[in-house]
């Protein structure tokens, strides 16, 4: 499972093995930080939109699996 998906699934908890797998896949330290930042921004945006009861003005997508 990729780093971003693990972060979302495990609420930010990332095992050493996941970080090692990301590095083994070719991500640098800076790129790993960038993945973490993107996940954080997306979670923040989702929380803000939910709290503000923002209208969804695009087709809703459901994740499967």
N, C-alpha and C positions, 0 to 999 in steps of 0.2 A: 504494500500500500504506500502511496506517495506521502511525502512529508506534510503537505497541506491537508490531505484527508485525515491523516493521523491526528494532526493538531485539532481539527474540528471535532472528530469523533471523541478524542480524549481530553477535550477542553484545555488544550495548550500543553498537556503533559507529553513530552517527547522522550522516549528511551534513548540511551546511548546508542543502541543498535540502529535506531531510525536515523540518527544524525550520521552515523558511520555509513549507512546505506546511501544517504543523500550525497555524502562526500565521494563515495565509491561510484556513484552515478555521474560524478563530474561537477557537482556544485561546489563553489568556493564558499568560504565563510561569509563573504558579503552577499552572495546569492541566497544562502540559507537565511540570513537576516532579512533579505527582501521578501522571501516567501512568508516568513513569520509576520512581517509588517503588512503584507497584503491580506493575510488571513485576519489579522487584528482589525484592519480597516473595514473589511467586509462584515465581520461580526458586529463591530460598532455600528455600521450603517444599518444592518438588520435590526439591531436593538432600538436604534433611534427611530426607524420607520415604524416599528411595532408600537413603541411608546407614543409616537405622534399620531398613530392611526392613519398613516399615509395611505391614500388610495393607490391600488395597483393599477397602473394604466398600460400594462403590457400583458401578453398572454402568460398565464401562470404555468410554470414548469414543475412537474413532480419528479423527484429522483426515485429510481428503483434500485433495488439490490442492496 
